[in-house]
Amino acid sequence: MIIGASLPLTGPLHTFGTTLRLGYEQAIAEVNEAGGIEIDGVRHALELRVLDNGSNGDTAAEQTRSLVLDGGAVALLGPATPPLSIPVSLVAEQLEVPVLITVTPLQAWKGGNPNGWTHAWDVFFDELQMTRTQFQAADLVETNRKAALFTDTEEDGVVMGGLWEETAPEFGYEIAYRAQFPVGNTDFSSQVREALAAGAEVVITQVTPPDGIALLEEMKAQGYEPRVLFLEKAGNTGGLVEISGGLAEGSLAANWFAAGTGLDREQEFIDAYAAGLGGVNSDLGNVVCGYSVARVLIEATERAGSLDAKAINDEIAKTDGTFPAGRISFGDDRAAVLPAVQTQWIGNDQVLVLDVDGEATGTAPIAPTAGLR
């Protein structure tokens, strides 16, 4: 049985692709070591075929089509983030082949197909819950309750930015400034100047890793030291403190894995991967999510007892169980919701600040943001 995956192994999103691949490979290796999966009384080994899309959505779509039509893939595992996962999902719909996706916020992904998905399935957090965690975490620090938003124009930046603007008043925050910009922006001088002038002591961003580092460098250059800084997406990059030259120390980011969340097999994955990934961070969470969605696909195929795409797709819909990423059960919208938590970069680790219930863990955010002092 061939499973295809177009992943960002290079480019600005490479950290997501390389770590998802680790999770996919572990799940498949476990099955093969046990003799493969049984179809009509015959055991079949699983083969994962991976192509590097270079963090480009058009390439991801082309590769997905090739993996099915030329490579013989009967099912697919997805990349990460809406700009890559939506094109892959659209191809899966056209070819009527199931694809399991993760590390892709649900609302942005669902917006990629207003008619609804039938063969694409997403397991991740819902922005409706995730965009509350920034204000909940900011409440743990004394601020003037003025916030500045820095959001790019990709799908998740648009969705999250709108939700932060809607949610701020509920928590008693004022959006004093908002910057919007295309991915790849390298000059944040005017935006930082305006946010600083607006007196915002809370900064919330949704940016790619390179853009996030450029933003940090500009904030440091202008002496902007917010009390609380959230680096969404960019903050989910392993080794971020070191990569940023220390500027990301003390920054926060919503997360899907951290020590203390109480997930199934949590310590097992930490022991197996933390040292190689440089700490307990979102990279490790990507491994866990990748492993979990691969298991969902494998178990659905075993239940189907067939390599027929429709039979596998029908069984995916029946998934309802506990996996290392959490409980996975799909709604009619083909989405399975995982709770977002809030974590803070302290050295090589992302330390839990808010748990899955939105409750403070006792580790209060460092204020002002340490790396910008």
C-alpha positions as CSV (number, residue, x, y, z in Angstrom):
1,M,0.0,0.0,0.0
2,I,1.5,3.3,-1.1
3,I,0.7,6.5,1.0
4,G,1.8,9.8,-0.6
5,A,2.8,13.0,1.1
6,S,3.9,16.4,-0.3
7,L,5.8,18.1,2.5
8,P,7.7,21.3,3.0
9,L,11.2,19.8,3.5
10,T,12.8,23.1,2.4
11,G,11.7,26.7,2.3
12,P,10.3,28.9,5.2
13,L,8.0,26.1,6.4
14,H,10.6,23.3,6.4
15,T,10.5,22.7,10.1
16,F,6.9,21.6,9.8
17,G,7.5,19.2,7.0
18,T,10.6,17.5,8.4
19,T,9.0,16.9,11.8
20,L,5.7,15.7,10.4
21,R,7.7,13.2,8.3
22,L,9.2,11.8,11.5
23,G,5.7,11.1,12.9
24,Y,4.5,9.6,9.7
25,E,7.5,7.4,9.4
26,Q,7.2,6.1,13.0
27,A,3.6,5.1,12.6
28,I,4.3,3.3,9.3
29,A,7.4,1.6,10.7
30,E,5.5,0.2,13.7
31,V,2.9,-1.3,11.4
32,N,5.5,-2.8,9.0
33,E,7.5,-4.2,11.9
34,A,4.3,-6.0,13.0
35,G,3.9,-7.5,9.5
36,G,1.9,-4.8,7.7
37,I,-1.9,-4.5,7.4
38,E,-4.2,-7.3,6.5
39,I,-6.3,-6.9,3.3
40,D,-8.5,-9.8,2.2
41,G,-6.3,-12.2,4.2
42,V,-3.1,-10.9,2.8
43,R,-0.7,-8.8,4.7
44,H,0.6,-5.7,2.9
45,A,3.6,-3.5,3.8
46,L,3.1,0.2,3.9
47,E,5.2,2.5,1.8
48,L,5.4,6.3,2.4
49,R,6.4,8.3,-0.7
50,V,7.4,11.8,0.1
51,L,8.1,14.7,-2.2
52,D,9.5,18.1,-1.2
53,N,7.2,21.0,-2.2
54,G,9.7,23.7,-1.1
55,S,6.9,25.4,0.9
56,N,5.0,26.2,-2.3
57,G,1.3,25.6,-2.6
58,D,1.3,25.2,-6.4
59,T,4.1,22.7,-6.2
60,A,2.2,20.8,-3.4
61,A,-0.9,20.5,-5.6
62,E,1.1,19.2,-8.6
63,Q,3.0,16.7,-6.5
64,T,-0.2,15.4,-4.9
65,R,-1.7,14.8,-8.3
66,S,1.5,13.0,-9.4
67,L,1.6,10.9,-6.2
68,V,-1.9,9.5,-7.0
69,L,-2.0,9.3,-10.8
70,D,1.7,8.4,-11.4
71,G,2.8,7.0,-8.1
72,G,-0.1,4.8,-7.2
73,A,-0.9,6.3,-3.8
74,V,-4.3,5.1,-2.5
75,A,-4.3,7.6,0.3
76,L,-2.4,10.8,1.3
77,L,-1.0,12.5,4.4
78,G,-0.9,16.2,4.3
79,P,1.7,19.0,4.7
80,A,1.0,21.8,7.2
81,T,-0.5,25.3,7.3
82,P,-3.4,26.5,5.1
83,P,-1.4,27.8,2.1
84,L,-0.1,24.2,1.6
85,S,-2.9,22.1,3.0
86,I,-5.7,23.7,1.0
87,P,-4.2,23.0,-2.4
88,V,-3.5,19.4,-1.4
89,S,-7.0,19.1,-0.1
90,L,-8.5,20.4,-3.3
91,V,-6.6,17.9,-5.4
92,A,-7.7,15.1,-3.0
93,E,-11.3,16.2,-3.6
94,Q,-10.9,16.2,-7.4
95,L,-9.3,12.7,-7.4
96,E,-11.6,11.4,-4.7
97,V,-8.7,10.1,-2.6
98,P,-8.6,10.6,1.2
99,V,-6.0,12.9,2.8
100,L,-5.4,13.3,6.5
101,I,-4.1,16.7,7.4
102,T,-2.8,18.3,10.7
103,V,-1.0,21.4,11.9
104,T,-3.5,23.4,9.8
105,P,-5.9,25.7,11.7
106,L,-9.5,24.5,11.1
107,Q,-11.4,27.7,10.2
108,A,-8.8,28.8,7.6
109,W,-8.8,25.3,6.1
110,K,-12.6,25.1,6.0
111,G,-12.6,28.4,4.2
112,G,-10.6,26.9,1.4
113,N,-13.7,25.0,0.2
114,P,-17.0,26.8,1.0
115,N,-18.9,23.8,-0.3
116,G,-17.4,21.6,2.3
117,W,-14.8,18.8,2.1
118,T,-15.6,15.1,1.4
119,H,-12.2,13.4,1.1
120,A,-10.0,15.8,3.1
121,W,-9.8,15.6,6.9
122,D,-8.1,18.0,9.3
123,V,-7.0,17.3,12.9
124,F,-5.9,20.5,14.7
125,F,-7.0,23.4,16.8
126,D,-10.0,25.7,16.0
127,E,-9.1,29.4,15.8
128,L,-12.3,30.2,17.6
129,Q,-10.8,28.7,20.8
130,M,-7.1,29.4,20.0
131,T,-7.5,33.2,19.5
132,R,-8.8,33.5,23.1
133,T,-5.7,32.0,24.6
134,Q,-3.6,35.1,23.8
135,F,-5.8,37.3,25.9
136,Q,-6.2,34.7,28.7
137,A,-2.4,34.5,28.9
138,A,-2.0,38.3,28.7
139,D,-4.3,38.5,31.7
140,L,-1.5,36.8,33.8
141,V,0.6,40.0,33.4
142,E,-0.1,43.6,34.4
143,T,-0.4,45.7,31.2
144,N,-2.2,48.8,29.9
145,R,-4.5,46.3,27.9
146,K,-3.6,47.9,24.6
147,A,-2.7,45.4,21.9
148,A,-0.9,45.7,18.5
149,L,-1.6,43.1,15.9
150,F,0.9,42.0,13.2
151,T,-0.8,39.6,10.7
152,D,0.2,38.5,7.3
153,T,-2.3,38.1,4.4
154,E,-2.3,34.3,4.2
155,E,-5.4,32.4,5.2
156,D,-4.6,31.9,8.8
157,G,-3.4,35.5,9.2
158,V,-6.7,36.8,7.9
159,V,-8.8,34.5,10.0
160,M,-6.9,35.0,13.2
161,G,-6.5,38.7,12.8
162,G,-10.3,39.1,12.4
163,L,-11.0,36.9,15.4
164,W,-8.5,38.8,17.6
165,E,-10.2,42.1,16.7
166,E,-13.6,40.6,17.5
167,T,-12.5,39.0,20.8
168,A,-10.4,41.8,22.3
169,P,-13.3,43.8,23.8
170,E,-14.7,40.7,25.5
171,F,-11.5,40.4,27.5
172,G,-11.2,44.1,28.1
173,Y,-8.4,44.8,25.5
174,E,-8.2,47.5,22.9
175,I,-6.6,46.9,19.5
176,A,-4.5,50.1,19.4
177,Y,-2.8,49.2,16.1
178,R,-3.0,46.6,13.4
179,A,-0.4,45.9,10.7
180,Q,-1.2,43.7,7.7
181,F,1.4,42.7,5.1
182,P,2.3,40.0,2.6
183,V,4.4,37.0,3.5
184,G,8.1,37.7,2.9
185,N,8.0,41.2,4.3
186,T,11.4,42.2,5.5
187,D,10.9,45.8,6.5
188,F,8.8,46.3,9.6
189,S,10.3,49.7,10.5
190,S,7.1,51.8,10.0
191,Q,4.8,49.2,11.5
192,V,6.9,48.9,14.7
193,R,7.2,52.7,14.9
194,E,3.4,53.0,14.8
195,A,2.8,50.2,17.3
196,L,5.3,51.8,19.7
197,A,3.6,55.2,19.3
198,A,0.2,53.6,20.0
199,G,1.6,52.5,23.4
200,A,0.6,48.8,22.9
201,E,2.1,46.7,25.7
202,V,0.7,43.5,24.2
203,V,1.8,42.4,20.8
204,I,0.1,39.5,19.0
205,T,1.5,38.3,15.6
206,Q,0.7,35.7,13.0
207,V,3.8,35.5,10.7
208,T,6.0,32.9,9.1
209,P,9.3,32.1,10.8
210,P,11.6,34.4,8.7
211,D,9.1,37.3,8.9
212,G,8.9,36.8,12.7
213,I,12.6,37.0,13.1
214,A,12.7,40.2,10.9
215,L,10.0,41.7,13.1
216,L,11.9,40.8,16.3
217,E,15.1,42.4,14.9
218,E,13.2,45.6,14.1
219,M,11.6,45.7,17.6
220,K,15.0,45.3,19.2
221,A,16.4,48.1,17.0
222,Q,13.7,50.5,18.0
223,G,13.8,49.6,21.7
224,Y,10.2,48.2,21.6
225,E,9.8,46.0,24.7
226,P,6.2,44.9,25.0
227,R,5.1,43.4,28.3
228,V,3.8,40.3,26.4
229,L,4.6,39.1,22.9
230,F,2.9,36.3,21.0
231,L,4.6,34.9,17.9
232,E,2.0,32.6,16.3
233,K,3.3,30.3,13.6
234,A,6.8,31.8,13.8
235,G,6.9,30.8,17.5
236,N,6.3,27.2,16.5
237,T,9.8,26.7,15.2
238,G,12.2,24.5,17.0
239,G,15.3,26.2,18.3
240,L,13.7,29.6,17.8
241,V,15.5,31.3,20.7
242,E,18.9,30.3,19.2
243,I,17.8,31.0,15.6
244,S,16.7,34.5,16.6
245,G,19.9,35.3,18.4
246,G,18.1,35.2,21.7
247,L,15.4,37.7,20.7
248,A,12.6,35.2,21.0
249,E,13.4,34.4,24.7
250,G,10.2,34.9,26.7
251,S,7.9,35.1,23.7
252,L,4.7,33.0,23.7
253,A,2.9,30.9,21.1
254,A,-0.2,28.8,21.0
255,N,0.7,25.2,20.9
256,W,-0.6,21.6,20.5
257,F,2.0,19.9,22.7
258,A,4.0,20.6,25.8
259,A,5.2,18.8,28.9
260,G,2.4,18.6,31.3
261,T,-0.6,18.5,29.0
262,G,-1.3,14.9,30.0
263,L,-1.6,13.5,26.5
264,D,-1.4,9.8,25.9
265,R,2.2,8.6,25.5
266,E,3.5,12.2,26.2
267,Q,6.6,11.2,28.1
268,E,7.4,8.4,25.5
269,F,7.5,11.0,22.7
270,I,9.5,13.4,24.8
271,D,12.1,10.7,25.6
272,A,12.3,9.6,22.0
273,Y,12.5,13.0,20.2
274,A,13.2,15.9,22.5
275,A,17.0,15.6,22.5
276,G,17.2,15.3,18.7
277,L,14.8,18.2,18.2
278,G,16.6,20.5,20.7
279,G,14.0,20.5,23.4
280,V,10.3,20.1,24.2
281,N,8.7,22.4,21.6
282,S,6.3,22.6,18.7
283,D,8.6,20.4,16.5
284,L,7.9,17.6,18.9
285,G,4.2,18.4,18.7
286,N,4.4,18.1,14.9
287,V,5.8,14.6,15.3
288,V,3.0,13.7,17.7
289,C,0.3,15.1,15.4
290,G,1.9,13.4,12.3
291,Y,2.0,10.1,14.1
292,S,-1.6,10.4,15.2
293,V,-3.1,11.2,11.8
294,A,-1.1,8.5,10.2
295,R,-2.5,6.1,12.8
296,V,-6.0,7.3,12.0
297,L,-5.4,6.5,8.3
298,I,-3.9,3.1,9.0
299,E,-6.6,2.0,11.4
300,A,-9.3,3.2,8.9
301,T,-7.7,1.1,6.2
302,E,-7.5,-1.9,8.4
303,R,-11.2,-1.6,9.3
304,A,-12.1,-1.1,5.6
305,G,-10.2,-4.3,4.8
306,S,-9.7,-2.8,1.3
307,L,-7.4,-0.5,-0.7
308,D,-10.5,1.1,-2.2
309,A,-10.4,4.9,-1.6
310,K,-14.1,5.2,-0.9
311,A,-14.0,2.4,1.6
312,I,-11.1,4.0,3.4
313,N,-12.7,7.4,3.3
314,D,-15.9,6.0,4.8
315,E,-14.0,4.4,7.7
316,I,-12.1,7.6,8.5
317,A,-15.5,9.2,9.2
318,K,-16.1,6.6,11.9
319,T,-12.9,7.4,13.8
320,D,-13.5,8.1,17.5
321,G,-10.6,7.3,19.8
322,T,-7.6,8.6,21.8
323,F,-4.3,9.1,20.1
324,P,-1.1,10.7,21.3
325,A,-2.3,14.1,19.9
326,G,-5.6,13.8,21.9
327,R,-9.1,12.5,21.2
328,I,-9.9,12.4,17.5
329,S,-13.5,12.4,16.3
330,F,-14.7,14.0,13.1
331,G,-17.7,16.2,12.7
332,D,-19.7,16.5,9.5
333,D,-17.3,19.3,8.4
334,R,-14.4,16.7,8.3
335,A,-12.7,18.5,11.2
336,A,-11.5,17.0,14.5
337,V,-10.8,19.7,17.1
338,L,-7.7,19.6,19.3
339,P,-7.5,22.1,22.2
340,A,-4.8,24.8,21.9
341,V,-2.7,25.6,24.9
342,Q,-0.3,28.6,25.4
343,T,3.5,28.1,25.9
344,Q,6.4,30.4,26.5
345,W,9.9,30.0,25.1
346,I,12.4,29.6,27.9
347,G,15.7,28.4,26.6
348,N,15.2,25.4,24.3
349,D,11.8,24.5,25.6
350,Q,8.3,25.8,25.2
351,V,6.9,25.8,28.8
352,L,3.2,25.4,29.4
353,V,1.5,28.6,30.6
354,L,-2.2,27.8,29.9
355,D,-3.5,24.2,30.0
356,V,-6.1,22.6,27.7
357,D,-8.9,24.1,29.9
358,G,-7.5,27.6,29.6
359,E,-6.3,27.5,33.2
360,A,-3.0,29.0,34.4
361,T,-0.4,26.4,35.2
362,G,1.5,28.6,37.7
363,T,4.3,29.5,35.2
364,A,3.5,33.2,34.6
365,P,4.8,34.8,31.5
366,I,8.1,36.7,31.9
367,A,7.4,40.4,31.5
368,P,8.6,42.4,29.7
369,T,9.6,40.0,26.9
370,A,13.1,38.9,28.0
371,G,14.7,38.7,24.6
372,L,13.9,42.3,23.7
373,R,15.3,43.9,26.8
